[in-house]
Amino acid sequence: MDAPTDAPTDAPAYAPWSPEFVADPYPAYAALRAAGRAHWHEPTRQWLVPRHEDVSALLRDRRLGRTYTHRFTHEEFGREAPDPAHEPFHTLNDHGLLDLEGADHARIRRLVSKAFTPRTVENLAPTVRRLAAGLVDDLVAAGGGDLQTLVAEPLPVAVIAEMLGIPEEDEERGRLRPWSAAICGMFELNPSEETARRAVEASIEFSDYLRELIARRRRAPGEDLITALLAVPELTEQEMISTCVLLLNAGHEATVNTTVNGWRILLQEGVRPRLENLSTAVEELLRYDTPLQMFERWVLDDVELDGLTIPRGSEVALLLGSANRDPSRFGPTAATLDLTRPDNPHVTFGAGIHYCLGAPLARLELTTLFDELLRRAPDMRLVADPVRKPGYVIRGFEELVVEV
């Protein structure tokens, strides 16, 4: 798409490849919110939308979509087709709920919801508690270590593995997190060819393993999500595979990064949530340092915002991290951590038809893990300043080393 000729370009502080911006994007967000409701950003060739009211509305607006191929060809939409070398990644990604629109999205979400019910999550609570307690006990026994690799990452990956029925003896269980990290690298802005190569490799290996696991469950059903999905004959095998991968990717990234981002803030500021107010505190940590900073959408039909027409074929960057710090919605304390904030309509899990199906599971994991850490490691403290990961979209740290 050609650059708009009359678009406001007052977004100089938005620099998603700058380490300084990645470390603290919130002052830039404040400047964007003050300057207007939509800004054209030439380096990323996106429209930036920073305010809570607009982000919340556009997440629900069916004139925008995660894909456009259900309505247009690449040529009709003014876009180039994906590199054929990346086809395994796109096949995996394009059949998942996150990147489907229209009738296909409605069909698969309805079918998957039959297997991924509130009761499924409720029944996982004892498993989540057992796994969290064991991981925290190991951290305490060791006197500390990297909270990310020892606790934050293993918990949601183990829970997803339990849900999918991945046997503990399968060596692939240890590859779930590396596979997910490689695939999620493609969600950053302008991923490199090396990032794409790793994502393609992980997509092939993960898909092959799930295909073999599905075959096992056909022969010998179990009490797991794959068996439940097999009971939904309208789902194709590729849709099942893509759903399982999405549950891992989306289902643990928010938990891992909210745990680490949250404990970094708590430890540096010397505050702790009260156990009886833990659910409220978790919602605030999800808002305050949003694990997914930006959500991209395609404009399928012209959208008017603040007198500007954002034309069909444009890409919109919905700045979730900015929306979650918007004083017009969260008041004068929007930039302040308030672990008792009573009114907290953050957009961390999205909204509309793409609202995160795994949000209840993420909340269960987070409240359980914070509860175990607060009870079993009340004197936990930072050993060194953590180093942020270079990516902007998925916000996290390389490690968080603590002493107990």
Number of C-alpha atoms within 10 A of each C-alpha: 12 8 12 15 7 9 15 15 14 15 18 10 15 20 17 18 13 14 15 10 16 20 17 11 20 17 14 17 23 19 16 23 22 12 14 16 20 30 22 23 20 12 9 14 16 20 23 25 27 30 28 27 14 18 25 19 12 20 22 17 15 15 15 24 25 19 19 21 14 12 12 13 13 14 9 12 18 14 12 10 9 10 8 8 11 16 14 18 21 18 15 22 21 18 21 24 25 21 16 22 22 14 10 14 18 13 14 21 20 12 17 20 12 15 19 19 14 14 9 15 16 13 11 17 16 11 15 23 18 12 21 27 20 15 20 24 17 15 22 17 10 11 13 20 20 18 23 21 15 18 25 26 19 18 26 26 24 23 22 21 20 18 21 23 18 18 12 12 8 9 10 16 14 15 14 19 20 12 23 22 15 18 25 18 19 19 15 15 14 12 12 11 11 9 16 20 17 18 24 23 17 22 26 16 16 22 20 13 14 22 15 11 17 21 12 13 17 14 9 9 16 14 12 17 20 24 19 17 25 18 15 14 9 12 16 14 15 16 21 22 24 24 23 23 24 20 20 24 20 19 24 27 26 25 26 27 23 27 26 25 24 21 24 21 16 16 15 11 10 10 12 16 18 14 14 9 11 19 20 19 24 21 23 25 21 27 25 25 25 29 28 23 20 25 18 21 22 20 23 21 15 14 17 11 13 9 9 14 14 20 16 17 21 25 22 24 24 26 23 28 29 28 31 28 28 24 17 13 17 19 10 11 12 17 17 11 18 15 20 17 13 11 11 15 14 24 21 25 20 18 17 13 18 19 15 18 20 20 17 15 23 23 17 18 27 27 19 22 24 23 21 20 21 17 12 16 18 11 11 17 18 19 14 11 11 17 12 17 15 17 20 24 23 20 24 28 19 14 19 23 19 21 18 17
